[in-house]
Amino acid sequence: MRTIKTKQDLRLIRAAQVFSVTFTGYLEEEFLGLKEAFDFDGLDEAFTLEMYGYMVVLELGDNLRDLSVVGLDRETGGLIGSLPEFVEKVERNSECWYKVVVVYSNEYAMAFYVPEIVIVDDEEIKNWLEENAK
């Protein structure tokens, strides 16, 4: 699991080369879109998602049924036990991933990014994402 709160987090993910250029570019677009949505006029480096809710990129091996480290505990089913605001299926350059936005309070929401490779062997989660995708 990778978390993105700042521009520096994006740089680290790009440098680690654990995700494709297409997916990393999408994450950067999402981050800049959030910066703009929160009407932040300062330098990119100064912007943080800490107080709004941040971006969580799930990886192969993450337990999507127990994401208690980011507020979705095992007792309630983790990601699939949440009531997402929306689920979006994104397809680019023959790659696919899902964006799941979960609202925690009026001022705080988390965006979870689930690359298709993460759920390739989990029919229950695949079905849940497909059923909830708009």
N, C-alpha and C positions, 0 to 999 in steps of 0.2 A: 504494500500500500504506500502510495506517495501522496503527500499533502501539498497543496499549493496555496500559499497565503500571500506571497510577494513575488515580484519580478525575479528576484534571486532564485527562488524555488524553481521557476521555469528554466532559468539558465542551467541549474544543476541537473534537471531532468534531460534537457537537450544534450548537455555534455556527457551524461552517463550513457546515452544512446540505447536506452532500454526500450524505447518506443520508436515507431516509424516517424519519419519526417512529416508525413501527412497528419498523423495523430498529434504530434507535438505542435505542429502549426495550428491545428484546431484548438488545442488547449490555450495557446497564446492568444488566439482570437477571442476565446471565451473570457480570459482574464481581462483583456483590454475592454471588452464589452461591459464587464462588470465595473471596471474603473469608470467608464463613461456613464453607466447607469447610476452610479453613486455620486455622480457630478463632482468627481475629484479633479481639481485643476492643477494640482502640484505635479512634481516630477514623478515619472513612473516608479522610480526607486523608492519613493516615500509612501506609495500606496500599499495598504495591507488589507486583506480580507478578514483579519482576525476578529473584528467586532461585528461583522455582518454574517459570517458563516463562510467557510472556505471550500475549495475544490478538493475532492478526494479521488485519486485515480487508483482503481483496484487492479491488482496483478494476479497472475496465476499463483495459486496456493493460498490466497486470502480466503478466509471463511466468511462468505457473504451472509451467513446465518448468525454470525457473532461479530459485529463491528462495534463492540462496546467502547473501544478506544475513541470512537467518533460519535458516540451517543446512541447507537442502535444495538442494544444488548440481545443476548441469546434468548432470554426469557420471553421476549416479544417477537423473536424470529429474525432479528437482524434486518437486513435490507428488505427481504420479502415479507417481513411482518410490519413494515412501515406503511404509512398511507401517503404515498408521494403526491406532491402537487401536480407533477406531470412526469411522464417518461417519454423520451424522444429517441427514436432509432435514427442514427446518423450513418450514412454510407458515402464514402469518398474513395476514389482511386482503388476500387475493389476491396476496400477495408470496411469493417462495420463495427460500431460500438454503440452503447446506449448512454444517454444522459438521464439521470434520475435526480430530481430535485425534491428534497424533503424539507418541509417547513417545521422548525422546532418552536418558534414563537413569532410574534408579529414583526420582530426585528432581526430574526436569525434563521437562515436557511442554508442547507449544505447541498452542494451539487456533487453527485457521485458519477464517475465516468467508468463504464464497464466495457472494456474491449471484448469482442466476441470470443477471442481465444481463451479468456478467463472462464467462460461458462460452457465451453465446447462439450464437456462431459457431464453437465448437470441439466437434465431435462426439466426439472422442476423450476429452476431459476430461469432457464430459457423461455419456458412457457409463461412464467409470471411477467417477464419483461415484454414479451410479444403481446400478451393480453392487455398490458397497461400502456403500451406505446401508442402515441397519437400520430 
